[in-house]
Amino acid sequence: MIDIAELPAMAPVGGERTNALIATALLDFGHPSIAALVQARGWQQLSEHERIAAAYAYVRDEVAFGYNKNDDLKASEVLADGYGQCNTKSTLFMALLRALDIPCRFHGFTIDKQLQRGAITGLAYWLAPRNIIHSWVEVWTGARWARLEGFILDKTYLAALQQRFASHRGAFCGYGAATPDLQCPQVDWNGGDTFIQKDGINQDFGLFDNPDEFYARHGVNLNGLKRRLFQNVIRQQMNGNVARIRGRVGAPPTSGHDAAAASAG
């Protein structure tokens, strides 16, 4: 884990504000599906705080945690999939925010793949790079920049983890989470920061105006044969595993031994 410095409360102005609001190839918030969603939900009539909260809740809980075919999908493609992980959910969240005239920016990192153990198993885990591309979204709330990452795991999946590891105490790392307290993670937005994977971060790539710039510079997690194998075979197995975990709500908790193994990575 690396230390993340506090953000200065400096409002974006001029070119910085323009860059934090424009559409890009990936942030295609002019796409009919995104425009229709925003209109149907009536989000544009809400206050600034309520607009951020509504987009955040939608991406967290109505876009299920799961693995898309690429990290660098367009927001409209993520919306069509109906599921996503840190990078694809970040893209969709940013597009919704900009559609709602909320300035936002992309912060790129890597996380240790141990954070994904349990959600990713077997060959999929072996194929994953040791350092996995990761991101969160920084949002101007009108008073400060808020770092929002807690939208990655939907509430149903998170509840299944909390029940599965109900006896676990202290830091937890695994199954898509890296948090000081699995039973009370910082995932509800009330104007401040939210996190669910921050404690797994091991490299900071810094800020980007949009995800397009980040992927152009740092690439995506898999390429070549590994990418094709992931897209066509492995991710279906990964998503099946995530679905099984999500379906464990109401099942007996996992033993303390298994919880300790997950926390250890």
N, C-alpha and C positions, 0 to 999 in steps of 0.2 A: 504494500500500500504506500502511496505517496501523499505528502501533504498538499492540500489544495488551499491556496491563499484566499482570503476574503476578497470579495469583489467591491471595488469602489462604487459608490452610489452616484454615478455620473450619467445623466440622461444622454441618449444618442441624439446628436444634432447634425444638420447639414448632410454631407455625403454618408456619414455613418448611419444616420437614420434611414436614408434612402436605401442603402445597401441592406438594411435589416428588414425591409418591407417588400422588396421587389420579388417578382416571380423568376424562376430559373427553370432549366429543363427538368430537374428533379422536383422542385417546388412548384408544381404546375397547378396552382390553386384556381386557375381559370378554367380547369377541366369541368365539363358539365356535371360529373358525378360529385365533385367537391362543392361546386356552387349550389347544386341541388340540396346537398346535405346541410350546408350552412343556412340556406333559406328555409328548409323544412323544419329545422330545429329553432328557428327564430333567434339565433345567437346574436345577430347584428343589432337587435333591439336591447340587448343587455348592457349593463355597466361594464367598464373595462375589466374590473376584477372578476365579474361574473362570466365574461367572455373567455378569459383565461381558464377559469375553473371548469367551464363547460367543455372546452376543447380538451383539457387535461383528462377529465373524467371519461370522456368518450374514448380517447386513445388508450387509456389504461384498461378500461373494463369492457368496452364494446368491440375493441380490436384485441382478440385473444393473444396471449403469448404463444408464439410458434415461429418456425423457421421458414422464411421465404427463399426463393431460388437464388436471389442475389442480395447483397447489401445495398447496391446502388440502384434500387428501383425508384421509379417516379412515385410521388405521393398518391396519385390516382391508381396506380397498380397495387400499392399497399392496401388502399381502401377496398379495391376489388377483391383482393385475397381475403380480407377480413381478419387477418392475423399478422403478427410481426414480432421482431426482436428489437434490441436496443437501437440499432441503426435505422431499420426501416420504420419503426414507430417514431423515431426522432424526425425523419423526413416528413411523415404524415402530420405530426404535431406542428412542425414549423409551417407547413403549408396552410393548415387550418388557422394558426395564429396570424399569419400574414393576410389571409383572406378576411380576417377580423380586424385588420389594421393594428395589430400588436407587434412591435419590433421584437425580433428574436435573432439569435445567432447560434452557430454550431460549435461545439467544443469536442475535439477528437482526442482519443486516448488509445491505449491497449489495456486489456485485462488478462490476467493469468487464466489459462483454460481450466484450471482446477475449479474455478467458480462454476463451470458448466457441468462438472461431473455429477452424474445422477440424472440430469435432464438429457445429457448426451452420454451414451454408453458404447461399449464395444468398438467396432471399426470406425464409427463416427468420431469417437473421442480420439482415437489414434490418428485419424486424418486431420483433425483440427490443429492449426498452428499453436505453438506454445503461448504466443502472445496474440490475442484475438483483438481485432479492430473493434473499438467501442466508442460510444458517443453519448452526450446528453445535450439538452437544449437550454440555452440561457435566454431568459425572457425579461423584457423591461416591463415592470409592473406599474409604472407611473411614479414609483418612489425609489426603486432599486432594481438591480439585476438579480433575478432568482434563478438558481441552478436546478433544473427539473430533470430527474432521472427515474423517479419513483413510479413512472407509468409503464415500465417494462412488463411487469408481471400483473396479469389481471387478478381481480379479487378472488375469483373462484380457485384459480391455481394457487395463489398465495395461501388461501385458507386451507387447501389440501396439504401444503407443506407444513403449515403451523400445526395442523392436527397430526400429521405423520411424525413430526418431531416435537411433540408437545412437552416432552420431558427435558428437552435440550435447554441449557442455560448458557449465556455468554455468546461470544462471537460465532457466527455461522457462515460457512462458505460451501456452496454447492447448490445444485438444482436450479441455477440461474440467479442465485442470491448471494450477496456478500455484505453482511450487515452486522452491527454490534448486537442486535436483539431481534431474532426472527419473530418473536411473539408480538413485538411492538415496533415494527420498522417505520421509518420516516417517509411514508408514501402518500399521506393525505395532504393536499395543498391548501394552505391557509394564508398564503402571501409570502411564505419563505421558501427555503430549499426543500427538495425531496430527493431521497436516495434509496436505492435497493441493491446496487452493485458497486458502489463507490469504493468499498474496502478491498475490492479485487484489482483496482487500478495499479499498474506498474510503470506506465510511461505516459507523459502528457505531451500531446502534439500542439496544444494551444487552440486559439480561436480562429474560426473561419466565418465569413459572411454567409456561407451556405454549404450544404453537403457536397455539391458539385465540385467546388474548389478543393475540398478535403480529399475526395476520392481521386481526383486528377493528380494530386500530389503523392498520396500515400497508398493508393490502390485499395483492393478489397481483400477479404480473408483467404480466398482460394482462387487458383487459376489452373488452366490447362486440364489435364486428366482428372485431378482431384476435384476441380470445379464441376466437371461434367458428371462424375460419379456422385458427388453431393447432390446436384440438381435432380438427377434422374432416379436415384436409388436411396441414398443415405438419408436425405432430409425427410422422406416419407416415413422412414423408421423412427427418426427423431420426433417427428410430430405425433406419431402413434404413441411413443413413450410419454410425451407431454400430456396427451389426452388421457392416458391411463392414470397418470399422477393426478391430473385434475379431477378424474372420476373417483378418487379415493375419499372425497369428503363424506364423512359418516362411517368410514372404515376404521378398524382399530389402529391406534398409534403404533409407529415403528419402535423397536426396542432401543434402549439407550445406547447400546453398542453400535447399532446402525447410524444413529444420530451423530455419535462421536466420529464415526468414519466419514460421514458426509462433511462435517465441519472441518475435518482435517484435510479435505480435498481428495 
